Amino acid sequence: RARLMSAAFEHFSEWALVGTDYTRHWMPTGVSWSPEHTDITNEYLVQGVAGGVPLILAFVGILYLCFRKIGAVYSQSDARTAFVLWVLGVALFSHSITFFSVGYFDQIFVVFYSLVAAIASYTNCHDKSVLQSHEESSEQILAQPEVGDKTAISQ
């Protein structure tokens, strides 16, 4: 893995902007299923090879936003909600650390992106500031007079 990271930095100009379709020359060993690729055992680097530094930044941004949202909602939640948020945070942390040693493939993406979706959904359902703004907008809608209401005309 250390040699892979060293090779990735040596060939940075090849993949930094938009990624690359050829990594075989990075390492003396490759993968049996492709003469064009080497075994990239780092998900962050896989993202870079697929889409360059912009995709790495977007990927890390997703992780950052998930951790940030968990922390924000955790600080204002009751014990049960805090426990669920803790579990979601631990699962996300586990993925984040695993990404250093594994390049995800096949159906494991479904597990990771389902976790991201669960974090987004659960934190929005339990974020008191979001709930409060929804209540305020609902009250404003209910307070507006209906079209054709005679009391609205007299005011």
RAKA-V151453 format. One record per backbone hydrogen bond with DSSP energy under -1.0 kcal/mol. NH is the residue of the N-H (numbers start at 1). CO is the residue of the C=O. E is the energy in kcal/mol with one decimal. If there is no record, write none. Layout:
BEGIN
nh = (NH	NH)
co = (CO	CO)
e = (E	E)
END
This chain:
BEGIN
nh = (5	6	7	8	9	10	11	12	14	16	19	20	23	24	26	31	34	43	43	46	47	48	49	50	51	52	53	56	57	58	59	60	61	62	63	64	65	66	67	68	69	70	71	72	73	74	75	76	77	82	83	84	85	86	87	88	89	90	91	92	93	94	95	96	97	98	99	100	101	102	108	109	110	112	113	114	115	116	117	118	119	120	121	122	123	124	125	126	131	132	133	134	135	136	137	138	139	140	141	142	143	144	149	154)
co = (1	2	3	4	5	6	7	9	11	12	15	49	36	36	23	37	31	99	102	42	43	44	45	46	47	48	16	52	53	54	55	56	57	58	59	60	61	62	63	64	65	66	67	68	69	70	71	73	74	78	79	80	81	82	83	84	85	86	87	88	89	90	91	92	93	94	95	97	98	98	105	106	107	108	109	110	111	112	113	114	115	116	117	118	119	120	121	122	127	128	129	130	131	132	133	134	135	136	137	138	139	140	146	150)
e = (-2.3	-2.3	-2.6	-2.5	-2.1	-2.1	-2.0	-1.1	-1.7	-2.3	-1.5	-2.7	-2.3	-1.6	-1.9	-1.3	-1.1	-2.4	-1.1	-2.4	-2.3	-1.7	-2.8	-2.1	-2.4	-3.0	-3.2	-1.7	-2.7	-2.1	-2.6	-2.8	-2.1	-1.9	-1.7	-2.7	-2.8	-2.2	-2.5	-2.8	-2.5	-2.3	-2.3	-2.3	-2.3	-2.6	-1.6	-1.1	-1.3	-2.6	-2.0	-2.0	-2.6	-2.4	-2.4	-2.5	-2.6	-2.6	-2.4	-2.3	-2.7	-2.5	-2.1	-2.6	-2.2	-2.4	-2.2	-1.5	-1.9	-1.3	-1.3	-1.1	-1.1	-2.0	-2.9	-1.8	-1.7	-2.1	-2.1	-2.5	-2.5	-2.3	-2.7	-3.0	-2.4	-1.7	-1.9	-1.1	-2.5	-2.5	-1.9	-2.1	-2.2	-2.4	-2.3	-2.1	-2.4	-2.1	-2.1	-2.4	-2.0	-1.0	-1.8	-1.7)
END
